Amino acid sequence: GPCKQIGPALEQIADELGGQVTVAKINIDDSPMTPSKLGVKGIPTLMLFKDGQMTSMKVGAMPKGKIVEWLAEAGVKTDAA
């Protein structure tokens, strides 16, 4: 449900900010050990990584505008910033 709900927004962001960010999606059914390794407590969980280190995490579905705001706050150059 919520994961599929934000999928199109993430794909749009990947297209629009391809030079700035890499969007990766993990299906926890296909990779059941990954959530515990990363400290995921709920889904969907969005994480930002820089230089291999997680810098920010958000849990729950967000509209595209909120995701873009979050990226801008993290220093990603977006049209919103």
PyMOL Python script that loads the backbone (N, CA, C, O; Angstrom):
from pymol import cmd

cmd.read_pdbstr("""\
ATOM      1  N   GLY A   1       0.810  -1.209   0.000  1.00  0.00           N
ATOM      2  CA  GLY A   1       0.000   0.000   0.000  1.00  0.00           C
ATOM      3  C   GLY A   1       0.845   1.261   0.000  1.00  0.00           C
ATOM      4  O   GLY A   1       1.088   1.837  -1.060  1.00  0.00           O
ATOM      5  N   PRO A   2       1.302   1.706   1.179  1.00  0.00           N
ATOM      6  CA  PRO A   2       2.057   2.958   1.242  1.00  0.00           C
ATOM      7  C   PRO A   2       3.334   2.940   0.409  1.00  0.00           C
ATOM      8  O   PRO A   2       3.719   3.961  -0.161  1.00  0.00           O
ATOM      9  N   CYS A   3       3.988   1.788   0.337  1.00  0.00           N
ATOM     10  CA  CYS A   3       5.217   1.705  -0.463  1.00  0.00           C
ATOM     11  C   CYS A   3       4.909   1.930  -1.937  1.00  0.00           C
ATOM     12  O   CYS A   3       5.623   2.655  -2.630  1.00  0.00           O
ATOM     13  N   LYS A   4       3.837   1.300  -2.404  1.00  0.00           N
ATOM     14  CA  LYS A   4       3.443   1.477  -3.808  1.00  0.00           C
ATOM     15  C   LYS A   4       2.927   2.886  -4.043  1.00  0.00           C
ATOM     16  O   LYS A   4       3.039   3.411  -5.150  1.00  0.00           O
ATOM     17  N   GLN A   5       2.367   3.498  -3.019  1.00  0.00           N
ATOM     18  CA  GLN A   5       1.840   4.857  -3.124  1.00  0.00           C
ATOM     19  C   GLN A   5       2.954   5.868  -3.402  1.00  0.00           C
ATOM     20  O   GLN A   5       2.755   6.796  -4.186  1.00  0.00           O
ATOM     21  N   ILE A   6       4.121   5.706  -2.775  1.00  0.00           N
ATOM     22  CA  ILE A   6       5.199   6.680  -2.972  1.00  0.00           C
ATOM     23  C   ILE A   6       6.114   6.315  -4.141  1.00  0.00           C
ATOM     24  O   ILE A   6       6.967   7.113  -4.528  1.00  0.00           O
ATOM     25  N   GLY A   7       5.948   5.131  -4.701  1.00  0.00           N
ATOM     26  CA  GLY A   7       6.790   4.686  -5.810  1.00  0.00           C
ATOM     27  C   GLY A   7       6.855   5.668  -6.964  1.00  0.00           C
ATOM     28  O   GLY A   7       7.953   6.017  -7.396  1.00  0.00           O
ATOM     29  N   PRO A   8       5.713   6.133  -7.485  1.00  0.00           N
ATOM     30  CA  PRO A   8       5.761   7.086  -8.603  1.00  0.00           C
ATOM     31  C   PRO A   8       6.493   8.387  -8.251  1.00  0.00           C
ATOM     32  O   PRO A   8       7.207   8.938  -9.089  1.00  0.00           O
ATOM     33  N   ALA A   9       6.324   8.876  -7.033  1.00  0.00           N
ATOM     34  CA  ALA A   9       7.022  10.102  -6.620  1.00  0.00           C
ATOM     35  C   ALA A   9       8.531   9.872  -6.600  1.00  0.00           C
ATOM     36  O   ALA A   9       9.298  10.735  -7.027  1.00  0.00           O
ATOM     37  N   LEU A  10       8.957   8.714  -6.106  1.00  0.00           N
ATOM     38  CA  LEU A  10      10.393   8.413  -6.072  1.00  0.00           C
ATOM     39  C   LEU A  10      10.963   8.296  -7.479  1.00  0.00           C
ATOM     40  O   LEU A  10      12.085   8.732  -7.733  1.00  0.00           O
ATOM     41  N   GLU A  11      10.196   7.711  -8.393  1.00  0.00           N
ATOM     42  CA  GLU A  11      10.651   7.601  -9.776  1.00  0.00           C
ATOM     43  C   GLU A  11      10.778   8.976 -10.420  1.00  0.00           C
ATOM     44  O   GLU A  11      11.732   9.224 -11.158  1.00  0.00           O
ATOM     45  N   GLN A  12       9.824   9.879 -10.150  1.00  0.00           N
ATOM     46  CA  GLN A  12       9.891  11.244 -10.680  1.00  0.00           C
ATOM     47  C   GLN A  12      11.117  11.966 -10.118  1.00  0.00           C
ATOM     48  O   GLN A  12      11.834  12.647 -10.851  1.00  0.00           O
ATOM     49  N   ILE A  13      11.350  11.813  -8.820  1.00  0.00           N
ATOM     50  CA  ILE A  13      12.502  12.462  -8.187  1.00  0.00           C
ATOM     51  C   ILE A  13      13.796  11.917  -8.783  1.00  0.00           C
ATOM     52  O   ILE A  13      14.729  12.677  -9.040  1.00  0.00           O
ATOM     53  N   ALA A  14      13.856  10.616  -9.001  1.00  0.00           N
ATOM     54  CA  ALA A  14      15.050  10.007  -9.607  1.00  0.00           C
ATOM     55  C   ALA A  14      15.305  10.594 -10.986  1.00  0.00           C
ATOM     56  O   ALA A  14      16.452  10.865 -11.340  1.00  0.00           O
ATOM     57  N   ASP A  15      14.239  10.796 -11.777  1.00  0.00           N
ATOM     58  CA  ASP A  15      14.385  11.381 -13.109  1.00  0.00           C
ATOM     59  C   ASP A  15      14.809  12.844 -13.024  1.00  0.00           C
ATOM     60  O   ASP A  15      15.695  13.281 -13.758  1.00  0.00           O
ATOM     61  N   GLU A  16      14.178  13.597 -12.131  1.00  0.00           N
ATOM     62  CA  GLU A  16      14.423  15.034 -12.043  1.00  0.00           C
ATOM     63  C   GLU A  16      15.774  15.371 -11.411  1.00  0.00           C
ATOM     64  O   GLU A  16      16.403  16.364 -11.779  1.00  0.00           O
ATOM     65  N   LEU A  17      16.215  14.557 -10.471  1.00  0.00           N
ATOM     66  CA  LEU A  17      17.431  14.862  -9.722  1.00  0.00           C
ATOM     67  C   LEU A  17      18.505  13.806  -9.940  1.00  0.00           C
ATOM     68  O   LEU A  17      19.351  13.590  -9.072  1.00  0.00           O
ATOM     69  N   GLY A  18      18.475  13.155 -11.086  1.00  0.00           N
ATOM     70  CA  GLY A  18      19.393  12.063 -11.373  1.00  0.00           C
ATOM     71  C   GLY A  18      20.852  12.400 -11.172  1.00  0.00           C
ATOM     72  O   GLY A  18      21.639  11.539 -10.778  1.00  0.00           O
ATOM     73  N   GLY A  19      21.226  13.640 -11.438  1.00  0.00           N
ATOM     74  CA  GLY A  19      22.614  14.038 -11.234  1.00  0.00           C
ATOM     75  C   GLY A  19      22.963  14.301  -9.783  1.00  0.00           C
ATOM     76  O   GLY A  19      24.138  14.370  -9.421  1.00  0.00           O
ATOM     77  N   GLN A  20      21.944  14.448  -8.952  1.00  0.00           N
ATOM     78  CA  GLN A  20      22.136  14.796  -7.543  1.00  0.00           C
ATOM     79  C   GLN A  20      21.978  13.604  -6.601  1.00  0.00           C
ATOM     80  O   GLN A  20      22.687  13.488  -5.601  1.00  0.00           O
ATOM     81  N   VAL A  21      21.034  12.721  -6.939  1.00  0.00           N
ATOM     82  CA  VAL A  21      20.715  11.604  -6.040  1.00  0.00           C
ATOM     83  C   VAL A  21      20.570  10.308  -6.829  1.00  0.00           C
ATOM     84  O   VAL A  21      20.293  10.309  -8.029  1.00  0.00           O
ATOM     85  N   THR A  22      20.764   9.223  -6.127  1.00  0.00           N
ATOM     86  CA  THR A  22      20.467   7.902  -6.661  1.00  0.00           C
ATOM     87  C   THR A  22      19.345   7.341  -5.806  1.00  0.00           C
ATOM     88  O   THR A  22      19.478   7.260  -4.585  1.00  0.00           O
ATOM     89  N   VAL A  23      18.249   6.955  -6.429  1.00  0.00           N
ATOM     90  CA  VAL A  23      17.123   6.373  -5.711  1.00  0.00           C
ATOM     91  C   VAL A  23      17.221   4.864  -5.842  1.00  0.00           C
ATOM     92  O   VAL A  23      17.282   4.328  -6.948  1.00  0.00           O
ATOM     93  N   ALA A  24      17.236   4.186  -4.707  1.00  0.00           N
ATOM     94  CA  ALA A  24      17.276   2.728  -4.694  1.00  0.00           C
ATOM     95  C   ALA A  24      16.109   2.229  -3.854  1.00  0.00           C
ATOM     96  O   ALA A  24      15.858   2.740  -2.763  1.00  0.00           O
ATOM     97  N   LYS A  25      15.409   1.248  -4.357  1.00  0.00           N
ATOM     98  CA  LYS A  25      14.289   0.668  -3.626  1.00  0.00           C
ATOM     99  C   LYS A  25      14.631  -0.783  -3.294  1.00  0.00           C
ATOM    100  O   LYS A  25      15.192  -1.507  -4.117  1.00  0.00           O
ATOM    101  N   ILE A  26      14.286  -1.190  -2.085  1.00  0.00           N
ATOM    102  CA  ILE A  26      14.511  -2.568  -1.663  1.00  0.00           C
ATOM    103  C   ILE A  26      13.174  -3.170  -1.265  1.00  0.00           C
ATOM    104  O   ILE A  26      12.435  -2.600  -0.462  1.00  0.00           O
ATOM    105  N   ASN A  27      12.876  -4.324  -1.832  1.00  0.00           N
ATOM    106  CA  ASN A  27      11.678  -5.071  -1.464  1.00  0.00           C
ATOM    107  C   ASN A  27      12.052  -5.960  -0.280  1.00  0.00           C
ATOM    108  O   ASN A  27      12.870  -6.869  -0.420  1.00  0.00           O
ATOM    109  N   ILE A  28      11.457  -5.702   0.885  1.00  0.00           N
ATOM    110  CA  ILE A  28      11.848  -6.462   2.071  1.00  0.00           C
ATOM    111  C   ILE A  28      11.449  -7.928   1.980  1.00  0.00           C
ATOM    112  O   ILE A  28      12.004  -8.765   2.692  1.00  0.00           O
ATOM    113  N   ASP A  29      10.500  -8.246   1.118  1.00  0.00           N
ATOM    114  CA  ASP A  29      10.156  -9.653   0.923  1.00  0.00           C
ATOM    115  C   ASP A  29      11.298 -10.384   0.216  1.00  0.00           C
ATOM    116  O   ASP A  29      11.542 -11.562   0.477  1.00  0.00           O
ATOM    117  N   ASP A  30      11.990  -9.685  -0.674  1.00  0.00           N
ATOM    118  CA  ASP A  30      13.114 -10.270  -1.404  1.00  0.00           C
ATOM    119  C   ASP A  30      14.416 -10.215  -0.608  1.00  0.00           C
ATOM    120  O   ASP A  30      15.316 -11.026  -0.828  1.00  0.00           O
ATOM    121  N   SER A  31      14.515  -9.259   0.317  1.00  0.00           N
ATOM    122  CA  SER A  31      15.736  -9.066   1.118  1.00  0.00           C
ATOM    123  C   SER A  31      15.366  -8.949   2.598  1.00  0.00           C
ATOM    124  O   SER A  31      15.498  -7.872   3.180  1.00  0.00           O
ATOM    125  N   PRO A  32      14.907 -10.035   3.211  1.00  0.00           N
ATOM    126  CA  PRO A  32      14.371  -9.940   4.583  1.00  0.00           C
ATOM    127  C   PRO A  32      15.381  -9.547   5.656  1.00  0.00           C
ATOM    128  O   PRO A  32      14.969  -9.088   6.722  1.00  0.00           O
ATOM    129  N   MET A  33      16.678  -9.703   5.426  1.00  0.00           N
ATOM    130  CA  MET A  33      17.671  -9.343   6.441  1.00  0.00           C
ATOM    131  C   MET A  33      18.053  -7.857   6.401  1.00  0.00           C
ATOM    132  O   MET A  33      18.544  -7.311   7.389  1.00  0.00           O
ATOM    133  N   THR A  34      17.829  -7.223   5.275  1.00  0.00           N
ATOM    134  CA  THR A  34      18.253  -5.835   5.112  1.00  0.00           C
ATOM    135  C   THR A  34      17.596  -4.884   6.111  1.00  0.00           C
ATOM    136  O   THR A  34      18.304  -4.058   6.686  1.00  0.00           O
ATOM    137  N   PRO A  35      16.285  -4.952   6.350  1.00  0.00           N
ATOM    138  CA  PRO A  35      15.683  -3.994   7.293  1.00  0.00           C
ATOM    139  C   PRO A  35      16.325  -4.032   8.679  1.00  0.00           C
ATOM    140  O   PRO A  35      16.593  -2.978   9.257  1.00  0.00           O
ATOM    141  N   SER A  36      16.576  -5.215   9.219  1.00  0.00           N
ATOM    142  CA  SER A  36      17.158  -5.279  10.558  1.00  0.00           C
ATOM    143  C   SER A  36      18.586  -4.741  10.558  1.00  0.00           C
ATOM    144  O   SER A  36      19.012  -4.132  11.539  1.00  0.00           O
ATOM    145  N   LYS A  37      19.328  -4.954   9.478  1.00  0.00           N
ATOM    146  CA  LYS A  37      20.697  -4.437   9.390  1.00  0.00           C
ATOM    147  C   LYS A  37      20.714  -2.916   9.403  1.00  0.00           C
ATOM    148  O   LYS A  37      21.657  -2.304   9.903  1.00  0.00           O
ATOM    149  N   LEU A  38      19.658  -2.304   8.848  1.00  0.00           N
ATOM    150  CA  LEU A  38      19.608  -0.841   8.741  1.00  0.00           C
ATOM    151  C   LEU A  38      18.747  -0.187   9.820  1.00  0.00           C
ATOM    152  O   LEU A  38      18.593   1.035   9.831  1.00  0.00           O
ATOM    153  N   GLY A  39      18.185  -0.987  10.726  1.00  0.00           N
ATOM    154  CA  GLY A  39      17.388  -0.427  11.810  1.00  0.00           C
ATOM    155  C   GLY A  39      15.994   0.006  11.398  1.00  0.00           C
ATOM    156  O   GLY A  39      15.416   0.894  12.024  1.00  0.00           O
ATOM    157  N   VAL A  40      15.446  -0.600  10.362  1.00  0.00           N
ATOM    158  CA  VAL A  40      14.113  -0.246   9.887  1.00  0.00           C
ATOM    159  C   VAL A  40      13.069  -0.809  10.852  1.00  0.00           C
ATOM    160  O   VAL A  40      13.079  -1.999  11.169  1.00  0.00           O
ATOM    161  N   LYS A  41      12.171   0.062  11.313  1.00  0.00           N
ATOM    162  CA  LYS A  41      11.120  -0.343  12.241  1.00  0.00           C
ATOM    163  C   LYS A  41       9.739  -0.347  11.594  1.00  0.00           C
ATOM    164  O   LYS A  41       8.819  -0.984  12.107  1.00  0.00           O
ATOM    165  N   GLY A  42       9.585   0.344  10.491  1.00  0.00           N
ATOM    166  CA  GLY A  42       8.302   0.421   9.804  1.00  0.00           C
ATOM    167  C   GLY A  42       8.528   0.652   8.323  1.00  0.00           C
ATOM    168  O   GLY A  42       9.608   1.059   7.894  1.00  0.00           O
ATOM    169  N   ILE A  43       7.484   0.382   7.552  1.00  0.00           N
ATOM    170  CA  ILE A  43       7.599   0.597   6.115  1.00  0.00           C
ATOM    171  C   ILE A  43       6.457   1.477   5.638  1.00  0.00           C
ATOM    172  O   ILE A  43       5.348   1.398   6.167  1.00  0.00           O
ATOM    173  N   PRO A  44       6.716   2.306   4.655  1.00  0.00           N
ATOM    174  CA  PRO A  44       7.997   2.535   4.004  1.00  0.00           C
ATOM    175  C   PRO A  44       8.949   3.344   4.887  1.00  0.00           C
ATOM    176  O   PRO A  44       8.521   4.165   5.698  1.00  0.00           O
ATOM    177  N   THR A  45      10.220   3.100   4.715  1.00  0.00           N
ATOM    178  CA  THR A  45      11.272   3.879   5.367  1.00  0.00           C
ATOM    179  C   THR A  45      12.143   4.468   4.272  1.00  0.00           C
ATOM    180  O   THR A  45      12.600   3.758   3.377  1.00  0.00           O
ATOM    181  N   LEU A  46      12.366   5.756   4.352  1.00  0.00           N
ATOM    182  CA  LEU A  46      13.237   6.452   3.405  1.00  0.00           C
ATOM    183  C   LEU A  46      14.518   6.816   4.128  1.00  0.00           C
ATOM    184  O   LEU A  46      14.483   7.307   5.256  1.00  0.00           O
ATOM    185  N   MET A  47      15.642   6.578   3.485  1.00  0.00           N
ATOM    186  CA  MET A  47      16.940   6.880   4.084  1.00  0.00           C
ATOM    187  C   MET A  47      17.786   7.666   3.110  1.00  0.00           C
ATOM    188  O   MET A  47      17.732   7.450   1.899  1.00  0.00           O
ATOM    189  N   LEU A  48      18.570   8.582   3.654  1.00  0.00           N
ATOM    190  CA  LEU A  48      19.554   9.305   2.857  1.00  0.00           C
ATOM    191  C   LEU A  48      20.933   8.832   3.277  1.00  0.00           C
ATOM    192  O   LEU A  48      21.229   8.717   4.467  1.00  0.00           O
ATOM    193  N   PHE A  49      21.769   8.560   2.291  1.00  0.00           N
ATOM    194  CA  PHE A  49      23.142   8.154   2.540  1.00  0.00           C
ATOM    195  C   PHE A  49      24.076   9.131   1.847  1.00  0.00           C
ATOM    196  O   PHE A  49      23.796   9.598   0.743  1.00  0.00           O
ATOM    197  N   LYS A  50      25.175   9.433   2.495  1.00  0.00           N
ATOM    198  CA  LYS A  50      26.223  10.230   1.881  1.00  0.00           C
ATOM    199  C   LYS A  50      27.549   9.572   2.238  1.00  0.00           C
ATOM    200  O   LYS A  50      27.834   9.315   3.408  1.00  0.00           O
ATOM    201  N   ASP A  51      28.347   9.305   1.225  1.00  0.00           N
ATOM    202  CA  ASP A  51      29.638   8.645   1.411  1.00  0.00           C
ATOM    203  C   ASP A  51      29.501   7.340   2.188  1.00  0.00           C
ATOM    204  O   ASP A  51      30.348   7.013   3.020  1.00  0.00           O
ATOM    205  N   GLY A  52      28.431   6.596   1.912  1.00  0.00           N
ATOM    206  CA  GLY A  52      28.225   5.289   2.522  1.00  0.00           C
ATOM    207  C   GLY A  52      27.648   5.304   3.924  1.00  0.00           C
ATOM    208  O   GLY A  52      27.442   4.245   4.519  1.00  0.00           O
ATOM    209  N   GLN A  53      27.385   6.483   4.461  1.00  0.00           N
ATOM    210  CA  GLN A  53      26.839   6.599   5.809  1.00  0.00           C
ATOM    211  C   GLN A  53      25.427   7.162   5.763  1.00  0.00           C
ATOM    212  O   GLN A  53      25.163   8.122   5.038  1.00  0.00           O
ATOM    213  N   MET A  54      24.507   6.564   6.542  1.00  0.00           N
ATOM    214  CA  MET A  54      23.155   7.090   6.596  1.00  0.00           C
ATOM    215  C   MET A  54      23.175   8.432   7.316  1.00  0.00           C
ATOM    216  O   MET A  54      23.713   8.553   8.417  1.00  0.00           O
ATOM    217  N   THR A  55      22.582   9.438   6.679  1.00  0.00           N
ATOM    218  CA  THR A  55      22.562  10.775   7.257  1.00  0.00           C
ATOM    219  C   THR A  55      21.182  11.184   7.759  1.00  0.00           C
ATOM    220  O   THR A  55      21.062  12.092   8.581  1.00  0.00           O
ATOM    221  N   SER A  56      20.138  10.514   7.263  1.00  0.00           N
ATOM    222  CA  SER A  56      18.784  10.869   7.682  1.00  0.00           C
ATOM    223  C   SER A  56      17.842   9.721   7.360  1.00  0.00           C
ATOM    224  O   SER A  56      18.054   8.973   6.405  1.00  0.00           O
ATOM    225  N   MET A  57      16.792   9.591   8.177  1.00  0.00           N
ATOM    226  CA  MET A  57      15.793   8.544   7.968  1.00  0.00           C
ATOM    227  C   MET A  57      14.404   9.106   8.252  1.00  0.00           C
ATOM    228  O   MET A  57      14.211   9.853   9.211  1.00  0.00           O
ATOM    229  N   LYS A  58      13.457   8.746   7.425  1.00  0.00           N
ATOM    230  CA  LYS A  58      12.048   9.112   7.625  1.00  0.00           C
ATOM    231  C   LYS A  58      11.226   7.840   7.473  1.00  0.00           C
ATOM    232  O   LYS A  58      11.474   7.038   6.574  1.00  0.00           O
ATOM    233  N   VAL A  59      10.253   7.659   8.350  1.00  0.00           N
ATOM    234  CA  VAL A  59       9.367   6.497   8.275  1.00  0.00           C
ATOM    235  C   VAL A  59       7.972   6.979   7.893  1.00  0.00           C
ATOM    236  O   VAL A  59       7.450   7.941   8.458  1.00  0.00           O
ATOM    237  N   GLY A  60       7.385   6.290   6.925  1.00  0.00           N
ATOM    238  CA  GLY A  60       6.031   6.610   6.496  1.00  0.00           C
ATOM    239  C   GLY A  60       6.003   7.217   5.117  1.00  0.00           C
ATOM    240  O   GLY A  60       6.985   7.793   4.648  1.00  0.00           O
ATOM    241  N   ALA A  61       4.861   7.079   4.474  1.00  0.00           N
ATOM    242  CA  ALA A  61       4.685   7.630   3.132  1.00  0.00           C
ATOM    243  C   ALA A  61       4.598   9.151   3.214  1.00  0.00           C
ATOM    244  O   ALA A  61       3.979   9.702   4.125  1.00  0.00           O
ATOM    245  N   MET A  62       5.220   9.810   2.263  1.00  0.00           N
ATOM    246  CA  MET A  62       5.178  11.273   2.181  1.00  0.00           C
ATOM    247  C   MET A  62       4.860  11.656   0.749  1.00  0.00           C
ATOM    248  O   MET A  62       5.247  10.951  -0.183  1.00  0.00           O
ATOM    249  N   PRO A  63       4.153  12.776   0.563  1.00  0.00           N
ATOM    250  CA  PRO A  63       3.952  13.247  -0.803  1.00  0.00           C
ATOM    251  C   PRO A  63       5.272  13.724  -1.393  1.00  0.00           C
ATOM    252  O   PRO A  63       6.222  14.019  -0.668  1.00  0.00           O
ATOM    253  N   LYS A  64       5.317  13.794  -2.713  1.00  0.00           N
ATOM    254  CA  LYS A  64       6.541  14.172  -3.419  1.00  0.00           C
ATOM    255  C   LYS A  64       7.116  15.480  -2.894  1.00  0.00           C
ATOM    256  O   LYS A  64       8.327  15.579  -2.695  1.00  0.00           O
ATOM    257  N   GLY A  65       6.284  16.477  -2.668  1.00  0.00           N
ATOM    258  CA  GLY A  65       6.759  17.778  -2.198  1.00  0.00           C
ATOM    259  C   GLY A  65       7.509  17.681  -0.881  1.00  0.00           C
ATOM    260  O   GLY A  65       8.517  18.362  -0.693  1.00  0.00           O
ATOM    261  N   LYS A  66       7.037  16.852   0.022  1.00  0.00           N
ATOM    262  CA  LYS A  66       7.698  16.673   1.322  1.00  0.00           C
ATOM    263  C   LYS A  66       9.036  15.954   1.159  1.00  0.00           C
ATOM    264  O   LYS A  66      10.004  16.268   1.851  1.00  0.00           O
ATOM    265  N   ILE A  67       9.084  14.987   0.242  1.00  0.00           N
ATOM    266  CA  ILE A  67      10.344  14.282  -0.007  1.00  0.00           C
ATOM    267  C   ILE A  67      11.366  15.257  -0.573  1.00  0.00           C
ATOM    268  O   ILE A  67      12.526  15.248  -0.162  1.00  0.00           O
ATOM    269  N   VAL A  68      10.945  16.099  -1.514  1.00  0.00           N
ATOM    270  CA  VAL A  68      11.847  17.082  -2.114  1.00  0.00           C
ATOM    271  C   VAL A  68      12.323  18.079  -1.053  1.00  0.00           C
ATOM    272  O   VAL A  68      13.495  18.456  -1.040  1.00  0.00           O
ATOM    273  N   GLU A  69      11.421  18.508  -0.163  1.00  0.00           N
ATOM    274  CA  GLU A  69      11.811  19.408   0.934  1.00  0.00           C
ATOM    275  C   GLU A  69      12.874  18.752   1.811  1.00  0.00           C
ATOM    276  O   GLU A  69      13.864  19.382   2.183  1.00  0.00           O
ATOM    277  N   TRP A  70      12.657  17.481   2.135  1.00  0.00           N
ATOM    278  CA  TRP A  70      13.599  16.729   2.969  1.00  0.00           C
ATOM    279  C   TRP A  70      14.967  16.653   2.290  1.00  0.00           C
ATOM    280  O   TRP A  70      16.000  16.826   2.936  1.00  0.00           O
ATOM    281  N   LEU A  71      14.961  16.394   0.990  1.00  0.00           N
ATOM    282  CA  LEU A  71      16.224  16.340   0.243  1.00  0.00           C
ATOM    283  C   LEU A  71      16.921  17.703   0.273  1.00  0.00           C
ATOM    284  O   LEU A  71      18.136  17.779   0.453  1.00  0.00           O
ATOM    285  N   ALA A  72      16.146  18.775   0.098  1.00  0.00           N
ATOM    286  CA  ALA A  72      16.717  20.123   0.110  1.00  0.00           C
ATOM    287  C   ALA A  72      17.322  20.442   1.474  1.00  0.00           C
ATOM    288  O   ALA A  72      18.400  21.031   1.559  1.00  0.00           O
ATOM    289  N   GLU A  73      16.621  20.051   2.544  1.00  0.00           N
ATOM    290  CA  GLU A  73      17.141  20.276   3.895  1.00  0.00           C
ATOM    291  C   GLU A  73      18.452  19.518   4.101  1.00  0.00           C
ATOM    292  O   GLU A  73      19.309  19.943   4.875  1.00  0.00           O
ATOM    293  N   ALA A  74      18.598  18.399   3.405  1.00  0.00           N
ATOM    294  CA  ALA A  74      19.812  17.584   3.527  1.00  0.00           C
ATOM    295  C   ALA A  74      20.944  18.099   2.627  1.00  0.00           C
ATOM    296  O   ALA A  74      22.043  17.544   2.626  1.00  0.00           O
ATOM    297  N   GLY A  75      20.671  19.154   1.870  1.00  0.00           N
ATOM    298  CA  GLY A  75      21.713  19.737   1.051  1.00  0.00           C
ATOM    299  C   GLY A  75      21.690  19.365  -0.422  1.00  0.00           C
ATOM    300  O   GLY A  75      22.593  19.731  -1.176  1.00  0.00           O
ATOM    301  N   VAL A  76      20.657  18.637  -0.831  1.00  0.00           N
ATOM    302  CA  VAL A  76      20.528  18.293  -2.257  1.00  0.00           C
ATOM    303  C   VAL A  76      19.977  19.510  -2.986  1.00  0.00           C
ATOM    304  O   VAL A  76      18.983  20.096  -2.559  1.00  0.00           O
ATOM    305  N   LYS A  77      20.618  19.886  -4.079  1.00  0.00           N
ATOM    306  CA  LYS A  77      20.141  21.035  -4.852  1.00  0.00           C
ATOM    307  C   LYS A  77      18.902  20.624  -5.646  1.00  0.00           C
ATOM    308  O   LYS A  77      18.970  19.801  -6.559  1.00  0.00           O
ATOM    309  N   THR A  78      17.781  21.216  -5.278  1.00  0.00           N
ATOM    310  CA  THR A  78      16.504  20.947  -5.930  1.00  0.00           C
ATOM    311  C   THR A  78      15.932  22.283  -6.380  1.00  0.00           C
ATOM    312  O   THR A  78      16.468  23.336  -6.037  1.00  0.00           O
ATOM    313  N   ASP A  79      14.855  22.246  -7.142  1.00  0.00           N
ATOM    314  CA  ASP A  79      14.175  23.481  -7.530  1.00  0.00           C
ATOM    315  C   ASP A  79      13.599  24.176  -6.306  1.00  0.00           C
ATOM    316  O   ASP A  79      13.405  25.392  -6.302  1.00  0.00           O
ATOM    317  N   ALA A  80      13.321  23.376  -5.246  1.00  0.00           N
ATOM    318  CA  ALA A  80      12.741  23.934  -4.017  1.00  0.00           C
ATOM    319  C   ALA A  80      13.788  24.679  -3.193  1.00  0.00           C
ATOM    320  O   ALA A  80      13.442  25.487  -2.332  1.00  0.00           O
ATOM    321  N   ALA A  81      15.068  24.409  -3.454  1.00  0.00           N
ATOM    322  CA  ALA A  81      16.123  25.025  -2.637  1.00  0.00           C
ATOM    323  C   ALA A  81      16.729  26.225  -3.336  1.00  0.00           C
ATOM    324  O   ALA A  81      17.631  26.864  -2.793  1.00  0.00           O
TER     325      ALA A  81
END
""", "prot")
cmd.dss("prot")
cmd.show_as("cartoon", "prot")
cmd.util.cbc("prot")
cmd.orient("prot")
